[in-house]
């Protein structure tokens, strides 16, 4: 039962009706070499009943696919001196 002005309502008719949001996701990552990896993932979300009031679409799927190249730029070591000046 929804609190507010429309108790017992469980439709998309009003935002005060009871409803819910369902969401789940997954991801995977694979390292090909020490400096190169790829990953993919997806997320699904959906709203229903009162929570869906005002939404243009009630289901959404968001896929992601990417790769990464990690590059370490080396630089000369910094010179360090002892505190006594040696």
C-alpha positions as CSV (number, residue, x, y, z in Angstrom):
1,X,0.0,0.0,0.0
2,X,1.4,3.4,-0.9
3,X,1.6,6.2,1.6
4,X,0.1,9.5,0.7
5,X,-3.0,10.6,-1.1
6,X,-3.7,7.4,-3.1
7,X,-3.5,4.4,-0.7
8,X,-3.8,1.0,-2.3
9,X,-2.8,2.3,-5.8
10,X,-0.3,0.2,-7.7
11,X,-0.5,1.5,-11.3
12,X,1.5,3.9,-13.4
13,X,-1.3,6.5,-13.1
14,X,0.2,8.6,-10.4
15,X,3.7,9.1,-8.9
16,X,2.2,8.5,-5.4
17,X,1.2,4.9,-6.3
18,X,3.5,2.1,-5.1
19,X,6.1,0.9,-7.4
20,X,9.7,-0.2,-7.6
21,X,13.0,-0.2,-9.4
22,X,14.9,-3.3,-10.5
23,X,18.5,-3.1,-11.5
24,X,21.4,-5.5,-12.1
25,X,24.8,-5.3,-13.7
26,X,27.9,-7.4,-14.6
27,X,31.4,-6.7,-15.7
28,X,34.4,-8.7,-16.9
29,X,38.1,-7.7,-17.3
30,X,40.8,-9.5,-19.2
31,X,44.5,-8.6,-19.1
32,X,46.2,-9.5,-22.4
33,X,49.6,-8.3,-21.4
34,X,51.2,-6.4,-18.5
35,X,50.2,-3.1,-20.0
36,X,47.1,-3.8,-22.0
37,X,43.6,-5.0,-20.9
38,X,40.1,-4.9,-22.0
39,X,36.8,-4.9,-20.1
40,X,33.1,-5.0,-20.8
41,X,30.0,-4.6,-18.8
42,X,26.3,-3.9,-18.9
43,X,23.6,-2.6,-16.6
44,X,19.9,-3.2,-16.8
45,X,17.4,-1.0,-14.9
46,X,13.6,-1.0,-15.0
47,X,10.9,0.8,-13.1
48,X,7.3,-0.3,-12.7
49,X,4.0,0.9,-11.4
50,X,4.1,4.2,-9.5
51,X,7.8,4.6,-9.7
52,X,7.5,4.6,-13.5
53,X,5.1,7.5,-13.6
54,X,6.6,10.2,-15.8
55,X,9.2,8.0,-17.4
56,X,9.3,7.9,-21.2
57,X,10.7,4.4,-21.2
58,X,10.6,2.1,-18.2
59,X,13.5,-0.2,-19.2
60,X,17.1,0.7,-19.9
61,X,20.2,-1.3,-20.9
62,X,23.7,0.4,-20.7
63,X,26.5,-1.6,-22.4
64,X,30.2,-0.6,-22.0
65,X,33.2,-2.0,-23.9
66,X,36.7,-0.5,-23.6
67,X,40.4,-1.2,-23.6
68,X,43.2,0.4,-21.8
69,X,46.9,0.8,-22.5
70,X,49.0,1.7,-19.5
71,X,52.2,3.6,-20.3
72,X,54.8,4.4,-17.7
73,X,56.9,7.4,-18.7
74,X,60.3,7.1,-17.0
75,X,62.2,10.0,-15.8
76,X,65.7,10.4,-14.4
77,X,66.2,9.8,-10.7
78,X,66.2,12.9,-8.6
79,X,69.3,13.8,-6.7
80,X,69.0,13.5,-3.0
81,X,71.4,15.0,-0.5
82,X,72.0,14.1,3.2
83,X,70.7,16.5,5.7
84,X,74.3,17.3,6.8
85,X,75.2,18.5,3.3
86,X,77.4,15.5,2.2
